[in-house]
Amino acid sequence: MTRILSSLFYISSMRKTSEKFNSSEMIKNIWHLSGEEQTVEELPYWETINRYLEKVDPEKLQDILNRLCSRLLCSRAFENMRIRGKYWQVIIDGTQLCSSRRELDGKSLHRTHNKGTEKEYQENYYYVLEAKLVLHPKILISIQTEFVDNEEGKEMEKQDCERKACWRLFL
């Protein structure tokens, strides 16, 4: 819940999340949102959250996001954010997650910089396409995620692209 909320409020790092969220009122609200009784007086440190997320099945995380989104819509808290009072706004947004000159894995995308010169190098990166529900100008909830990646271990003439990922996202 802490990680989802920090993303919703555009807090740029987990360290800043700990600084902003470790107040008694915020901790009480997070426990209330999660539907459980409060058992600790402070939030987990960002490293603890990251270790936990490494073990969680991505499909279960997607289910959590879907349930959170459904709960927010059913509560009618953002009802006045509908377009023409009728439609929810969903946007599709592509984002590069990280990049490196070293090999990341067989699925990462890559691009060559300064091609044909002595300064030529290859950049490897991960790219993701997300469908986001707009609830407020500053509150966007990711409702579906599709990675733009190559099939691991396969040589390819053409890399995966946003257009193909968008079709997969809609299916």
Buried (B, 14 or more C-beta within 10 A) or exposed (E): BBBBBBBBEEBEEBEEBBEEBBEEEBBEBBBEBEEEEEEEEEBBEBEEBEEEEEEEEEEEBBEEBEEBBEEBBEEEEBEEBEEEEEEBEEEBEBEEEEBEEEEBEEBBBEEEEEEEEEEEEEBBBBBBBBBBBBBEEEBBBBBBBBBBBBEEEEEEEEBBEBEBBBEEBEE
